[in-house]
Amino acid sequence: MSLKLTVAFLTQGIYVFSPIVYSIKIAEALNFSSTEERRKVIFSYLLTFLKASKGMILITMAGWKKSWGVQQELKFCQENQIPVYQIDPNDIPLDLSQILFEPLEPMQLKALLGAA
């Protein structure tokens, strides 16, 4: 789903960096010896991109609430006042730019963090 949406955004001229699309292959190539080592290296890399971005698009597909990485990204956005946009994979608009007009309010983001 992440790759599919990354491609859809790209074809509409919206440039996104999808952590899951990139980090899995990078982690495989680096062959980390532990989850902690992988998180330390990869997460620093991902947060650098997030810090420089205009926002985060959260795809609420199965498992997102249990994802350690997604929770860390949401916390980082909250702490750094980075807008978070939410997309339901079952309700994807034809014009993906519509998603970028309505970032989550601080209370909505707080609720998402509490949902984990």
N, C-alpha and C positions, 0 to 999 in steps of 0.2 A: 504494500500500500504506500509506504514512504517513497519508494522509487517511482511508482506510478504518479503520485502527486508531484514529485520533484520534476519529472518530465513534463507534466501538464503545466506547471507554473512556468517552466523554461519556454515552452512553446507559446505561452502568452506574454512573453517578455518580462516575466517577474523572476528575478534571479534569487534563488534560495540555496542555502547550504544545509544539507540534510545529514545530521550527525550519524544516524544509523546507516545510511547509504555508504558513507565514507569510512567510518571508524571500524566497521567489521573487517574490511579488507586490510586496513592498516594494522589492526591488532593481530590478524592472522600472519601478516608479513613479519611483524616484530616478535612474534612467538613469545609472549610474556610468560613468566614462570608462575604468576599468581594473579588473582583478580585485583588485589590491591595495587600491584605494579601497573597493570593495565589501566586501572582507574586513574592512578596518579599521572601517568603520561598522557593518555588519551583525553582525560577530562580537562587538563590544562589547555590542551590544543583546542578542544571544542569551546571552552569558555572564552578563549581569545577571539574566536569568530563571533560568538554571541555578543560579547562586549562591543564589538565594532558594528554590529548589525542594527537595523532599524526596528527589529522586534523578533519575537519568536512565534512561530505558528505551531500550535499544539494540535496534533491529530489525535482525537479521542478514540483510537482503535483499541481493541481488546488488549488488556495488560498494561495500559499506560499508567494506571493508578499504582501498580506494583513495581513500576520501573524505578530503580534507584537513580538512574541517569536523568530521567524526565523530572523527577522530584528535585534533584539538584539544580537542574536548569531553571525550573520554575522559581526556586528559592533565589537563585542568582538574579533572575529578572526582577523579582520583588525587591531585593536589596539594592539593585542598581537602576530602578525606575525604567526598566526596559519593557515596552509594550508587549503584551501577549495576546495573540489572536487565536481563536479556537475554531476548529473545523471538525464536523462530524463526518466520518467517512461514508455514512449512509445518506448524507444530504450535501453533496458537493455541488456548488453553483457552477453553471457553465462559464461565467465570468469570474475567475478566481480573485480578481482585484477587489471584488465586493467584500471579501473576508477582511481586507486590510483597512476598511473604513470603521470597523467597530472593535477596538481593543477591549479586553476585559477591564472592568472597573477594579480598583484595588480590593474591594470586598469579595468580588467574584474570584479573583486570584487567591485570596486568602482561603476561600471556601474550597478551591481545588486542592490547595496544599493540605487542608484538613481532611480531605476525602481519602487520602492515602492510608 
